[in-house]
């Protein structure tokens, strides 16, 4: 079973999705599970993990409702207010649903690059372990130093780094991003999504060999047992079609064994998210 471990689903409303700015016209429409199935089927993918795109409890409810109605929504990484005094009650409420597999906060948009190690945020992350939930890490590469500190505080908490921590592909520079990613990978509870690359190239093309050095670092550091293929659809459409987005990683996997490819293409997602 091939699984995409990172997609977004929404009924577009400019007031609810303010991050979709006026120039992002391709995102200004509904993207729902039947649309996802249509682009996944030709590649042999049969499901996905839906990840929050709004920071609201209503977003989590919406995604879990889609999981009830559409079998290709295999799991949900939702949002709760991890800084709230009642975070445990919020988590308990959503954990009643078997598709609720993790939580994400949009740390990349926080003005404080050390937000992820603030005590009020750490308190909420500590609550995740009791419920067996994954925490998805969404950051820019400049936030990696604090993120290394963060994961070191939680040796038993499963983490998944989103979008390779968003290095600067246009510059071609690997450092200091690569060193920090290797430090993250030393912690066996941390995995990584091979995703989020093409959307940096909104002109629809990128120089040959752009992404391979970054994928080399990630696969060397995390190994094939802790990397998962993901599209970031429909955000990926800013740079490429669903098929072309996934093909970047699929082509890279051609150098791996069939067993390793199977793990990256779905097996790791099933294990890490407990699908």
HUDAPE-V990088 format. One record per residue. N is the residue number from 1. OMEGA is omega as a letter, one per 20 degrees, with the letter a starting at -180 (NA if undefined). Layout:
n-><N & N>
omega-><OMEGA & OMEGA>
//
This chain:
n-><1 & 2 & 3 & 4 & 5 & 6 & 7 & 8 & 9 & 10 & 11 & 12 & 13 & 14 & 15 & 16 & 17 & 18 & 19 & 20 & 21 & 22 & 23 & 24 & 25 & 26 & 27 & 28 & 29 & 30 & 31 & 32 & 33 & 34 & 35 & 36 & 37 & 38 & 39 & 40 & 41 & 42 & 43 & 44 & 45 & 46 & 47 & 48 & 49 & 50 & 51 & 52 & 53 & 54 & 55 & 56 & 57 & 58 & 59 & 60 & 61 & 62 & 63 & 64 & 65 & 66 & 67 & 68 & 69 & 70 & 71 & 72 & 73 & 74 & 75 & 76 & 77 & 78 & 79 & 80 & 81 & 82 & 83 & 84 & 85 & 86 & 87 & 88 & 89 & 90 & 91 & 92 & 93 & 94 & 95 & 96 & 97 & 98 & 99 & 100 & 101 & 102 & 103 & 104 & 105 & 106 & 107 & 108 & 109 & 110 & 111 & 112 & 113 & 114 & 115 & 116 & 117 & 118 & 119 & 120 & 121 & 122 & 123 & 124 & 125 & 126 & 127 & 128 & 129 & 130 & 131 & 132 & 133 & 134 & 135 & 136 & 137 & 138 & 139 & 140 & 141 & 142 & 143 & 144 & 145 & 146 & 147 & 148 & 149 & 150 & 151 & 152 & 153 & 154 & 155 & 156 & 157 & 158 & 159 & 160 & 161 & 162 & 163 & 164 & 165 & 166 & 167 & 168 & 169 & 170 & 171 & 172 & 173 & 174 & 175 & 176 & 177 & 178 & 179 & 180 & 181 & 182 & 183 & 184 & 185 & 186 & 187 & 188 & 189 & 190 & 191 & 192 & 193 & 194 & 195 & 196 & 197 & 198 & 199 & 200 & 201 & 202 & 203 & 204 & 205 & 206 & 207 & 208 & 209 & 210 & 211 & 212 & 213 & 214 & 215 & 216 & 217 & 218 & 219 & 220 & 221 & 222 & 223 & 224 & 225 & 226 & 227 & 228 & 229 & 230 & 231 & 232 & 233 & 234 & 235 & 236 & 237 & 238 & 239 & 240 & 241 & 242 & 243 & 244 & 245 & 246 & 247 & 248 & 249 & 250 & 251 & 252 & 253 & 254 & 255 & 256 & 257 & 258 & 259 & 260 & 261 & 262 & 263 & 264 & 265 & 266 & 267 & 268 & 269 & 270 & 271 & 272 & 273 & 274 & 275>
omega-><r & a & r & a & r & r & r & a & r & r & a & r & a & r & a & a & a & r & r & a & a & a & a & a & a & a & a & r & r & r & a & a & r & r & r & a & a & a & a & a & a & r & r & r & a & r & a & r & r & a & a & r & r & r & r & r & r & r & r & r & a & a & r & r & r & r & r & a & a & a & r & r & a & a & a & r & a & r & r & r & a & r & a & r & a & a & a & r & r & a & a & r & a & a & r & r & a & a & a & a & a & a & r & r & a & a & a & a & r & a & r & a & r & r & a & r & r & a & a & r & r & r & r & r & r & a & a & a & a & a & r & a & r & r & r & a & r & a & r & a & r & a & a & a & r & a & r & r & a & a & r & r & a & a & a & a & r & r & r & r & r & r & r & a & r & r & a & a & a & r & a & a & r & a & j & a & a & a & r & r & r & r & r & a & r & a & a & r & a & r & a & r & r & a & r & a & a & a & r & a & a & r & r & r & a & a & r & r & a & a & a & r & r & r & r & a & a & a & r & a & a & a & a & r & a & r & a & r & r & a & a & r & i & a & r & a & r & a & a & r & r & a & a & r & a & a & r & a & a & r & r & a & a & r & a & r & r & r & r & r & r & r & a & a & r & a & r & r & r & a & a & r & r & a & NA>
//
